[in-house]
Amino acid sequence: MTNAMKYAFEGKETGAVTVFVRKKSEQVVLQVKDDGIGMPAETDIETVKSFGLRLLSILTEQLDGSLEINRKDGTTITITFPGEDV
């Protein structure tokens, strides 16, 4: 959420950020989507030096989850993790 607010709307006057959480079977899906300028294609989540993206990767690993980044029409980051007890 912080990265979206900080980087997604450079040069734009307005923008939207959507946070979506749902339980799907025995998994939880957490998604943050913005309609901003989009994350650069060369940004590699595994090697990036940005604290926010590193934290995202670490959190996903701790949750035994998976991370997906979609760079179409802004940026959508989706984390899916086990949620049997949720």
Stockholm file with secondary structure:
# STOCKHOLM 1.0

chainA/1-86         MTNAMKYAFEGKETGAVTVFVRKKSEQVVLQVKDDGIGMPAETDIETVKSFGLRLLSILTEQLDGSLEINRKDGTTITITFPGEDV
#=GR chainA/1-86 SS CHHHHHHTTTTCSCCCEEEEEEEETTEEEEEEEECSSCCCTTCCTTTCCCHHHHHHHHHHHHTTCEEEEECSSSEEEEEEEECTTC
#=GC SS_cons        CHHHHHHTTTTCSCCCEEEEEEEETTEEEEEEEECSSCCCTTCCTTTCCCHHHHHHHHHHHHTTCEEEEECSSSEEEEEEEECTTC
//
